[in-house]
């Protein structure tokens, strides 16, 4: 009997030790699992932060590009001249513009000449040129002088290449689809559409007028900037614009 009693006590002791070992192992596994989850959560958080940082950097870059373009003048039909065989086409372009009048020459001070194509490979009689100015005041003076002294030159607003495609898509969507703003219906198929950045370059403003004879542009809405370097508008938000999905112009 004493022998059996000792054996039972020893078995009970071993069972308690086994339970303690299992409990310790379970605790260790739970700790490992928690740490794994923490590491996973940390990686997700880091990934989101990195993505946000990249988006933020991209947004800041786009805003800077918009501001630079806002202070620029685009000439869409600069004559090719003999620029294909010229070693310094930028200097040649400046020389030609300055020769057209003293107001243009004065306005070109502190500006940069940027051809918007590869001149040597260009096969047309004219090409686009961007003139970057230090501020909007210089840009305004340059525009006035070009319109006065180079009336055959076609000037226009220039958007950064990173959103040029999206601006075109926005214009097409506005022109080809009916929509409403605060309950008022719009059909811009025959209207002129003007798209410009807001004063802080954080959004786009949309304006319209009936024809070239109309002096005043009517403000329609403000919409967020499209994503840079995208070829489509899959996630574009439209502010107060409500699209009529049942009708197309």
N, C-alpha and C positions, 0 to 999 in steps of 0.2 A: 504493500500500500504506500509506504513512504517513497518507494522508488517511482510508482506511478504518479504520485503527487508532485514529486520533483520534476518529472518529465513534463507534466502539464504546465507547471509554472515556467519551465524553460521555454516551452512552445508559446505560451502567452507572451513571454518577454520578447521572443523573436518576432512574434506577430506585431507587437507594439513598435519594435524597431523598424519592421517592414513598413507599417503604416506611416511612421515618422519620415522614413526615406521617401515614400511616395508623395507625402505632403510637401516635403522639401523640393522634390522634383517638379511637382505641379506649380509650386510657388516660383521656381526658377523659370519654368516655361512661361508662366504668366508675365514675369518680369521681362523676359526676352520678347514676348509678343507685344507688350506695351512699348518697349523701346523700338521695336520694328515699326509699330504704328506711328510712334512719335517721329522716327526718321522719315517714314513715308509722308506724313503730314508736313514735315519740314521741307522735304523735297518738292511737294506740291506747292507749298507757300513760296519757296525759292523760285520755282518755275514761273508762278504767277507774277512775282515781283520782277523777275527778269523780263518777262513778256511786257509788263506794264512799263518798265524802264525803256525797252526798245520802242514801244509805241510812243512814249513821251518824247524820246529823242527824235523819232520820225516826225512827230507833230511839230516840235520846235524847229526842225529843219525846214518843214513845209512853210511854217509861218515866216521864217527868215527869207525863204525864196519868194513868197508872195509879196513881202515888203520890198524886196529888191526889184521885182518886176513892176510893182506899182509905181516905182520911181524911174521907170524906163519908158522909152519911146520905140515902138516897132515900126520900121519902114518895110512894107511888104513887097515893094517893087523897085528895089535899088538896081540901076543898070549894071550889067555885068562888066562893061567897059573892056579893059585889057587885063583884068584882075587874074585871069587864069595863068598868065605868064609873069605875074608880079611876085616878088620875093616877100613883100610886106603889104598884103592886101588891106590890113586895118589902117595903116598910114595912108594908103591910097584912097580909101573910102573917106577918111577924115579930110584929106586934102580936097577931094571933089566937093564935099559938103561945104567946106569953108569958102570955096571959090564961088559959091552961089549967092553970097551976100554977107555983109558985115554983121547983121543981126544973128544969123545962123552961126557965123564964126565965133562971135562972142558967147553965144549960148552953149557952144560945144566945149568951152573950158571946163576942166575937171570932170569930163565924161569918159566912158569906156566904150569902144566900138566892138561889137560881138557879132560876127557873121553867123547866121543860123543855118548854114549848110556847108558842105564841103565844096568850096568854090571851084577847085580844079576838076571836080567830077560833075559839076553842075552843067546841064545841057540846055538851059533856058536863057532868055535874054535878060532876065532880072532875077533877083533872089532876095530873101528877107534878111534884114539887118536889125539888130537890137542895139540901142544906145542907152547905156546905163548911166543914170544921173545920181548925184549925191543925195538929193532931196526932191520933194515934189515941186518946190518953187522953181528949181532949175528945169525940171521936166516941163512945167507949164510954159516957161519962156521959150524953150526949145521947140515945143509944139507950135507956138504962135509964129516963130520965125520960119519954121519949115512950111507951114500952111501959107505964109506970105511969100517967101522967096523960092520955094520949091513946090508950087501948087500941083504938079503932076505926081508928086510922091504920095503914096497911099499910107497913112499912119493908122495904127490900131493898138488896142490893148493887148498885152502879152501875158499869158499864164505860164507858170513853170511847166516844163515838159512832164513832170511827175504826175500832174493832174489834167494835162491838156486833153487827153482822151475822155476823161470823166466829164469835163465841162461840156464837151461836144455832146455826150450822151444825155446830160441834164437838159441841154437846150433842145435836143430832139424829143425827149420825153415831154417837155413842156409844150412843144409845138404840136405834137401828134396825139395828145390825149386830153380829154376834157377833165376838169377838176373844179373844186370849189374851195373858197377860203371864207370861213365864218359865214357859211350859208350862201355866199355869192358865187355864181357859176362863171367859169372862164373858158374861152376857146381861143387859143393864141395862134391858130393855124396861119392867119394872115397878118398877125401883129409882129412888131419888132420886139425882140427880147434882149435885155441887157443883164449880164451877170458880172458882178464885181465883189471883191472881198469887202467885209465890213471894216470899219476904222481900226479895229484891234486885230484884224487879219485872222480871227478865230472862226468866222463863219462866212457864208456867201449871201449876198442880198440879190433878189431878183426884181427887176423893174421891167415895165413894158410900155409901149405906146402904139397907137394905131398905124402911123405911117411916118414918112420923113418930114411931112409938113407939120406934124404935131411937135410943139416945142418942149413940152414937159413930160418927163418920164413918170409913170405911176408905180409906186412901190407896191409890190405884191406880198413878198414874204422873205423871211430869213431862213436859210437851211444850213445844217452843219457842213463843214468841209468834207469832201469825199476822201477816201483812203488813198494815200499816195501810191503810185505805181500799180494801180489796179486797172484792169481793162474793162471791168463791168461795174455795175452799181447794185450788187446783191443786198447790201445792208444799208444803203443810203436812206437817211431819215429826211423827212420833207417838211418839218416844222408844222405850220398851220395848213399846209396843202393837203386836201383830201381828194384822192383820185377816184374818178367815176369809172369803176372797173367794167361797167356794162357798155360803155361807149368809147369809140376811138374816132378821132377826127379823120 
